[in-house]
Amino acid sequence: MEKKFNNITDINNLQIFAAFSRAIHIEVDKEPKTEYQVIASTFFTNRKNVSSIKWGNMVSKMENFGWMRLIIVRISKKYTQTYEEILSNSIYMDIKMVFVSIDEFFTEHWMNTLIIDNKFHNQDIIYNFIGIDWHEILIRFKINNIRISGGSTTKRHILSPVQLRLGHFITVTFGVNHSNAIESFQIIKV
């Protein structure tokens, strides 16, 4: 049975933007496997016009936040091959998009490169899951021994670098207004 989302009639319209912390190794009691903990900040939207965002126009807005490098990893069940598109490549700003299928993204190679080993510095990456249920994303991370959480219950009231990074991205991409945050909060209840 497919999970129902508030205000979404078609899962294909769901877009999740996420920022992740670096992975922290955790010990699992009485189990020989290695697991990692990653803190996530997410923004949910069902706007059909997300695909028409003029990503190239984001460059000057991003400079206002001091971003020098951004990698947008777009993950979808519809992508059949992995490729990248350079949006800006100058001495001041490096922005690119990487398009990858969900099955490829959740391979050991991608998990190690992007999440566990942090080879591309997670502070420079925004993940965009397209048409994928958040619970499916969490399960796929769990299969790869990565636990996703919203952070420590004792520190959730403090603005984190992960939240700030995603907030800057959402500001540049969608503009800032109260209804954007309310819409994201009401789309899914996890």
Backbone bond lengths (Angstrom), bond angles and torsions (degrees), N, CA, C in turn:
res aa  C-N    CA-C-N  psi(-1)  N-CA   C-N-CA  omega(-1)  CA-C   N-CA-C  phi
1 M - - - 1.453 - - 1.528 109.40 -
2 E 1.294 116.41 127.04 1.473 123.07 -178.92 1.528 110.38 -73.01
3 K 1.339 115.47 135.50 1.480 120.46 178.28 1.517 108.70 -68.23
4 K 1.308 116.48 136.26 1.466 121.86 178.21 1.517 109.70 -89.42
5 F 1.301 115.65 136.20 1.455 121.75 176.41 1.519 108.42 -106.60
6 N 1.311 115.69 144.19 1.458 119.57 174.55 1.523 108.18 -65.32
7 N 1.302 117.84 138.28 1.466 123.71 174.45 1.528 114.07 63.90
8 I 1.318 119.51 12.70 1.462 120.40 178.93 1.520 108.45 -124.82
9 T 1.320 115.61 121.37 1.451 119.08 178.08 1.526 110.66 -96.33
10 D 1.327 117.06 -18.94 1.455 121.60 -178.05 1.524 108.97 -135.32
11 I 1.326 116.65 119.01 1.468 121.15 -179.44 1.529 111.10 -59.22
12 N 1.325 117.61 -25.59 1.472 120.57 -179.57 1.526 112.26 -63.75
13 N 1.335 117.86 -22.43 1.465 120.92 178.02 1.528 112.54 -83.39
14 L 1.327 117.87 -12.43 1.455 120.99 -177.94 1.523 110.72 -71.69
15 Q 1.327 115.66 129.53 1.463 121.28 173.12 1.516 106.89 -126.71
16 I 1.317 115.34 130.50 1.455 121.69 178.04 1.515 107.71 -116.76
17 F 1.323 115.73 123.43 1.457 121.08 173.92 1.522 106.19 -103.38
18 A 1.321 116.93 132.10 1.467 120.28 -176.46 1.521 110.65 -137.25
19 A 1.320 113.88 147.48 1.462 122.51 170.65 1.518 105.88 -122.10
20 F 1.323 117.00 136.81 1.455 121.89 -178.09 1.522 110.59 -119.89
21 S 1.330 115.13 147.60 1.463 120.62 173.04 1.532 108.44 -78.16
22 R 1.311 115.91 173.68 1.462 118.32 173.28 1.523 107.61 -70.24
23 A 1.316 116.25 152.78 1.461 121.10 -178.12 1.530 110.43 -76.54
24 I 1.308 115.50 137.77 1.457 121.43 176.84 1.522 107.94 -115.03
25 H 1.327 115.66 127.30 1.461 121.11 179.66 1.523 109.34 -67.01
26 I 1.337 116.34 133.20 1.464 119.91 176.63 1.526 108.65 -125.40
27 E 1.295 115.61 147.46 1.464 122.08 177.15 1.520 108.92 -86.57
28 V 1.317 116.01 135.47 1.451 121.57 178.40 1.523 106.91 -106.91
29 D 1.312 116.21 124.22 1.470 120.85 -178.01 1.518 111.97 -58.08
30 K 1.329 114.38 130.24 1.469 123.28 172.15 1.522 114.11 56.18
31 E 1.312 118.44 22.23 1.460 120.47 177.62 1.522 108.60 -127.19
32 P 1.321 117.48 138.58 1.467 119.96 -177.69 1.526 114.28 -79.37
33 K 1.334 117.92 0.31 1.459 119.02 -176.71 1.529 112.53 -90.46
34 T 1.316 115.12 156.53 1.455 122.31 177.82 1.519 108.57 -98.22
35 E 1.322 116.55 134.62 1.457 121.01 175.99 1.514 109.70 -126.27
36 Y 1.332 114.54 159.03 1.456 121.57 -179.42 1.518 109.40 -127.84
37 Q 1.316 115.71 149.29 1.455 122.95 176.67 1.526 107.97 -111.06
38 V 1.322 117.25 131.21 1.455 122.72 178.52 1.522 107.92 -130.49
39 I 1.316 116.02 133.71 1.460 121.00 176.96 1.527 108.23 -93.41
40 A 1.323 115.94 134.88 1.462 121.08 -177.47 1.523 110.66 -122.16
41 S 1.320 114.57 147.77 1.444 122.69 167.80 1.520 105.50 -124.82
42 T 1.329 117.71 132.87 1.461 120.02 -173.42 1.523 112.03 -130.51
43 F 1.320 114.22 155.80 1.460 122.52 175.29 1.521 106.58 -135.56
44 F 1.328 116.77 123.02 1.461 122.63 -178.38 1.519 109.24 -104.03
45 T 1.320 116.42 137.06 1.459 119.93 173.92 1.523 108.86 -145.95
46 N 1.323 115.57 151.08 1.462 120.52 175.51 1.529 110.67 -119.85
47 R 1.313 114.96 24.14 1.467 119.52 -179.94 1.518 110.38 -72.37
48 K 1.295 115.69 128.91 1.464 119.76 178.65 1.522 111.71 -72.07
49 N 1.325 117.65 -21.45 1.459 119.97 -175.99 1.529 113.36 -83.03
50 V 1.332 118.53 3.64 1.467 120.35 178.15 1.526 110.00 -59.65
51 S 1.321 116.76 -37.81 1.466 119.26 -178.46 1.527 112.02 -68.58
52 S 1.323 117.46 -16.16 1.468 119.42 -179.66 1.533 112.67 -97.72
53 I 1.337 117.24 10.06 1.465 119.74 177.83 1.520 109.00 -61.13
54 K 1.286 116.51 134.97 1.461 121.34 177.54 1.531 107.05 -87.22
55 W 1.326 114.67 87.02 1.464 121.23 -174.30 1.519 111.50 -58.38
56 G 1.319 117.17 -35.24 1.457 120.47 -179.71 1.517 113.02 -62.91
57 N 1.337 117.77 -28.61 1.466 122.01 179.08 1.531 112.65 -73.30
58 M 1.316 116.61 -8.87 1.457 120.53 -177.65 1.531 112.41 -75.83
59 V 1.327 117.48 -17.82 1.459 121.29 -171.67 1.526 112.47 -55.94
60 S 1.321 117.98 -52.40 1.467 119.38 -177.27 1.524 111.25 -66.00
61 K 1.324 117.17 -35.89 1.463 119.79 177.89 1.529 110.59 -65.87
62 M 1.322 116.51 -38.12 1.453 120.36 -179.26 1.524 111.69 -67.36
63 E 1.295 116.61 -34.06 1.462 120.07 178.12 1.529 110.67 -59.27
64 N 1.337 117.00 -33.07 1.468 120.77 177.90 1.527 112.44 -61.51
65 F 1.334 117.09 -27.24 1.462 121.36 178.46 1.525 112.09 -94.93
66 G 1.319 116.64 2.33 1.454 120.04 177.56 1.522 114.58 77.71
67 W 1.330 117.43 17.21 1.459 119.56 178.39 1.508 109.81 -77.12
68 M 1.311 116.04 130.12 1.457 120.79 177.10 1.531 110.79 -104.80
69 R 1.320 115.87 -22.90 1.460 120.09 -175.75 1.527 108.94 -144.52
70 L 1.321 116.20 137.20 1.459 121.12 175.83 1.519 108.94 -145.86
71 I 1.313 114.92 132.36 1.460 121.71 173.37 1.523 106.23 -119.66
72 I 1.315 117.26 120.51 1.458 122.29 176.64 1.525 106.25 -102.59
73 V 1.322 115.94 113.03 1.462 120.60 179.80 1.520 107.09 -97.49
74 R 1.331 116.01 111.82 1.471 121.63 -178.26 1.523 108.58 -100.00
75 I 1.326 116.53 120.38 1.458 123.17 -174.84 1.516 108.47 -115.50
76 S 1.343 115.99 127.72 1.460 120.43 -178.63 1.522 110.19 -151.13
77 K 1.321 115.38 152.33 1.463 120.49 174.50 1.521 110.75 -72.17
78 K 1.326 117.17 -17.91 1.460 121.11 -176.86 1.526 113.44 -80.97
79 Y 1.332 117.70 -22.57 1.463 119.82 -178.54 1.523 109.44 -73.79
80 T 1.333 115.42 134.28 1.465 120.20 -179.12 1.524 112.61 -106.42
81 Q 1.309 116.99 -15.26 1.460 120.41 177.46 1.520 109.31 -142.75
82 T 1.315 115.48 158.78 1.457 120.54 179.47 1.526 108.67 -94.47
83 Y 1.314 116.09 131.81 1.461 120.46 176.26 1.514 108.93 -153.13
84 E 1.300 116.26 165.92 1.460 119.52 178.76 1.513 110.64 -129.46
85 E 1.318 113.95 155.43 1.458 122.05 179.71 1.530 107.31 -129.14
86 I 1.321 116.15 124.50 1.461 121.38 178.69 1.528 108.14 -83.78
87 L 1.329 116.92 123.19 1.461 120.96 178.65 1.519 111.50 -95.98
88 S 1.316 116.84 -32.85 1.458 122.03 178.95 1.523 107.78 -156.80
89 N 1.314 115.12 130.69 1.456 119.26 178.99 1.519 107.72 -141.45
90 S 1.322 115.12 90.36 1.457 119.96 179.66 1.522 108.20 -136.19
91 I 1.303 116.34 178.20 1.460 118.87 179.03 1.525 110.86 -69.84
92 Y 1.320 117.70 -17.31 1.459 121.75 -178.75 1.518 113.98 -96.79
93 M 1.311 117.29 -31.19 1.460 120.07 -171.51 1.526 109.78 -148.67
94 D 1.315 114.85 134.07 1.461 122.30 177.42 1.525 107.52 -126.38
95 I 1.322 117.09 109.62 1.464 121.59 -179.78 1.523 108.53 -128.13
96 K 1.323 115.29 129.43 1.460 118.50 174.78 1.514 110.33 -143.94
97 M 1.324 114.30 158.74 1.456 122.27 175.25 1.510 108.15 -115.10
98 V 1.315 114.74 138.20 1.459 120.78 175.10 1.524 106.52 -117.10
99 F 1.317 116.30 127.18 1.464 122.36 -179.73 1.527 107.57 -106.17
100 V 1.331 116.55 125.77 1.470 119.96 -176.15 1.529 109.59 -145.53
101 S 1.322 115.63 145.21 1.466 119.52 177.58 1.522 108.91 -72.88
102 I 1.315 116.00 156.05 1.462 119.94 -179.62 1.523 111.11 -62.33
103 D 1.325 117.15 -38.10 1.466 119.76 -179.75 1.525 111.22 -66.08
104 E 1.311 117.32 -39.70 1.465 121.21 177.92 1.526 110.63 -69.32
105 F 1.323 117.37 -41.60 1.459 121.03 -178.29 1.525 111.53 -58.69
106 F 1.314 116.94 -40.02 1.453 120.18 -176.96 1.529 113.66 -90.08
107 T 1.325 117.12 26.53 1.462 120.62 172.16 1.523 109.55 -85.64
108 E 1.307 115.64 162.88 1.468 120.92 179.97 1.528 111.01 -57.98
109 H 1.330 117.58 -38.84 1.470 120.93 -179.70 1.528 111.54 -59.10
110 W 1.337 116.78 -51.88 1.467 120.19 -177.44 1.523 111.47 -67.84
111 M 1.327 116.79 -40.41 1.465 119.48 179.36 1.534 110.34 -62.03
112 N 1.330 116.48 -44.69 1.467 119.48 179.42 1.524 111.57 -66.14
113 T 1.323 117.26 -45.67 1.460 120.84 -175.53 1.526 112.28 -66.64
114 L 1.336 117.04 -48.87 1.463 120.51 -173.57 1.522 114.51 -88.60
115 I 1.300 117.20 -40.23 1.460 120.12 -170.41 1.534 112.21 -100.61
116 I 1.306 117.96 -55.66 1.466 121.10 -171.94 1.529 112.04 -77.13
117 D 1.335 117.45 -55.12 1.467 120.27 -178.11 1.522 112.53 -81.13
118 N 1.331 116.32 -16.36 1.469 121.57 176.14 1.527 111.83 55.65
119 K 1.326 116.77 40.29 1.468 121.28 -176.21 1.518 113.18 -65.13
120 F 1.321 117.60 -24.72 1.460 120.13 -178.82 1.527 111.72 -108.39
121 H 1.314 117.04 15.92 1.462 122.91 176.50 1.525 111.38 56.53
122 N 1.309 115.03 98.64 1.463 120.68 -177.16 1.516 113.88 -55.01
123 Q 1.338 118.55 -22.36 1.467 119.18 178.65 1.529 111.37 -67.17
124 D 1.327 117.43 -11.97 1.463 121.93 179.11 1.525 113.02 -103.83
125 I 1.331 118.11 3.77 1.467 120.93 -172.09 1.527 111.32 -119.20
126 I 1.325 114.99 133.94 1.463 122.95 168.31 1.526 106.02 -118.17
127 Y 1.303 116.28 130.94 1.469 122.19 179.81 1.519 108.45 -99.79
128 N 1.329 115.71 136.58 1.466 122.15 -179.95 1.525 108.17 -124.91
129 F 1.323 116.67 102.81 1.462 122.26 178.55 1.523 107.56 -91.04
130 I 1.320 116.34 124.57 1.460 122.00 -172.59 1.525 109.93 -113.02
131 G 1.340 116.42 118.76 1.460 120.95 176.52 1.518 113.55 67.99
132 I 1.337 116.87 28.56 1.464 121.06 -177.08 1.530 109.09 -124.65
133 D 1.302 116.11 129.27 1.457 123.65 178.77 1.537 110.06 -63.37
134 W 1.327 117.68 134.92 1.472 121.95 -179.68 1.519 111.72 -58.44
135 H 1.326 117.26 -36.50 1.460 120.46 179.68 1.525 110.82 -66.45
136 E 1.315 117.74 -36.20 1.465 120.77 175.32 1.524 110.55 -64.28
137 I 1.314 116.98 -39.82 1.463 121.36 178.19 1.528 109.69 -61.50
138 L 1.323 116.62 -47.53 1.470 120.74 179.94 1.528 111.63 -60.91
139 I 1.319 116.74 -42.14 1.467 120.74 179.46 1.524 110.65 -63.84
140 R 1.322 116.61 -43.06 1.473 119.42 -179.99 1.533 111.54 -65.03
141 F 1.320 117.73 -37.96 1.468 119.71 174.47 1.529 109.48 -63.06
142 K 1.328 116.73 -43.61 1.466 121.39 -178.66 1.527 110.80 -61.28
143 I 1.325 117.33 -39.90 1.463 120.99 176.43 1.528 110.74 -59.30
144 N 1.328 116.28 -31.08 1.468 121.79 178.42 1.535 111.72 -91.23
145 N 1.344 116.71 16.84 1.468 123.14 177.47 1.525 112.97 62.72
146 I 1.328 115.88 34.82 1.458 121.31 177.26 1.521 107.75 -121.59
147 R 1.317 115.20 121.03 1.469 121.24 177.83 1.521 108.44 -95.11
148 I 1.311 115.51 127.98 1.463 121.74 178.50 1.524 108.06 -103.92
149 S 1.335 116.23 133.01 1.460 119.46 176.83 1.522 109.26 -142.28
150 G 1.306 114.82 170.84 1.462 121.15 176.91 1.521 112.39 -86.78
151 G 1.323 117.10 0.99 1.455 121.03 179.10 1.518 112.11 109.98
152 S 1.289 115.63 178.42 1.451 123.55 -178.32 1.524 110.97 -65.61
153 T 1.317 116.20 136.94 1.470 119.32 178.59 1.521 111.80 -65.49
154 T 1.325 117.41 -24.22 1.466 119.93 -179.77 1.524 112.70 -84.15
155 K 1.351 117.20 -9.42 1.468 119.54 -178.01 1.532 113.23 -122.63
156 R 1.311 118.73 5.10 1.460 121.02 -176.89 1.518 113.46 -63.72
157 H 1.295 117.29 -22.58 1.462 120.73 -179.92 1.529 112.17 -79.84
158 I 1.334 117.65 -6.68 1.461 122.72 -178.53 1.532 108.82 -101.55
159 L 1.326 116.98 131.59 1.467 120.81 178.08 1.524 108.92 -62.09
160 S 1.321 115.99 123.63 1.463 120.50 -178.86 1.520 110.47 -98.49
161 P 1.328 117.50 159.94 1.464 120.38 175.19 1.534 112.53 -58.20
162 V 1.325 116.62 -34.79 1.468 120.82 179.34 1.531 109.88 -65.35
163 Q 1.322 117.51 -45.31 1.461 121.33 178.66 1.521 111.13 -64.69
164 L 1.317 116.23 -41.15 1.464 120.62 -179.58 1.527 111.13 -63.23
165 R 1.342 116.07 -44.31 1.469 120.27 179.90 1.518 110.76 -60.35
166 L 1.326 116.57 -47.25 1.462 119.38 179.33 1.524 110.51 -65.80
167 G 1.325 117.24 -39.07 1.466 120.99 178.12 1.521 112.18 -60.27
168 H 1.328 116.76 -43.19 1.470 120.22 176.46 1.527 110.84 -61.14
169 F 1.319 115.54 -44.54 1.466 119.53 -179.20 1.530 110.89 -62.54
170 I 1.324 117.03 -44.97 1.461 121.05 -179.87 1.527 110.26 -64.10
171 T 1.334 116.39 -38.81 1.468 120.71 177.72 1.516 110.68 -60.95
172 V 1.323 116.94 -46.13 1.464 121.44 -179.36 1.526 110.71 -67.82
173 T 1.316 117.28 -39.24 1.464 121.58 -173.52 1.524 113.33 -80.96
174 F 1.324 116.84 -46.24 1.458 120.78 -172.43 1.519 114.15 -111.67
175 G 1.325 117.56 -10.54 1.453 120.01 -172.24 1.518 108.74 82.00
176 V 1.300 115.73 164.75 1.459 119.67 -176.75 1.512 109.33 -104.67
177 N 1.301 115.71 123.72 1.448 120.01 166.82 1.524 109.19 -160.00
178 H 1.269 114.76 159.21 1.455 122.55 -174.53 1.529 111.51 -61.40
179 S 1.315 117.14 -37.47 1.463 120.15 -175.71 1.528 112.32 -66.61
180 N 1.361 118.14 -30.40 1.467 119.72 176.95 1.516 110.89 -60.69
181 A 1.328 116.75 -45.30 1.462 120.85 -179.25 1.522 111.04 -67.34
182 I 1.318 116.81 -41.81 1.463 120.39 179.58 1.523 109.92 -63.79
183 E 1.333 116.77 -44.23 1.466 121.00 179.23 1.521 111.05 -58.07
184 S 1.332 117.27 -46.42 1.456 121.17 -179.91 1.517 111.28 -62.48
185 F 1.306 116.33 -41.78 1.454 121.93 -177.58 1.532 111.30 -67.16
186 Q 1.334 117.70 -33.40 1.451 121.33 -175.62 1.513 113.42 -88.97
187 I 1.325 118.37 -16.21 1.468 120.09 -177.21 1.523 111.28 -63.69
188 I 1.307 116.05 -43.20 1.462 118.86 -177.00 1.518 109.43 -135.90
189 K 1.281 114.16 143.65 1.464 119.90 172.96 1.520 105.73 -118.83
190 V 1.334 115.48 110.90 1.468 120.79 -175.51 1.498 111.19 -91.02
